[in-house]
Amino acid sequence: MSKQTRKPVVILMADDDEDDVVLTRDALQEARVINEFHSVPDGEKLLQFLRHENDYANRKDLPLPGLILLDLNMPKMDGRTVLKIIKNDPDLRTIPVVVLTTSDAEEDIIRSYSLGVNSYIRKPVIFSAMVDLMKTLGTYWLEIVELPPA
């Protein structure tokens, strides 16, 4: 599919830290990655969004994402658990998941990849570094990679 005929990719971020969500949204805008962006505060809400349940039932306003940014350490259901559920669900497993977390623990990296994560990235703490990351992420996942149809 040529770049000109690509549909915009919806980005969904699961992170309980509202400051990180705002930082990511602002960095995406600064990087000129102008895609539809949604966020949820925990793994339970992420699954509800993906399954169009409860507050996320409106498929028209809340389409399935083409890319998930996933924090590992969240309340209710953490990123590790939700990653395992997503990658074991035939309807969801093809959605690329990028872990975006503060953890640099080797066990988190190994476990995330063993559960099927597509990329593991440590969150930058400086805004300019986050903008650079979002530019790179946008170029790779939204322009270079061929994603499965939604």
Summary of the structure (lengths in Angstrom):
residues: 150
radius of gyration: 14.4
end to end distance: 14.2
largest distance: 40.6
contacts: 444
relative contact order: 0.19
helix: 43%
strand: 14%
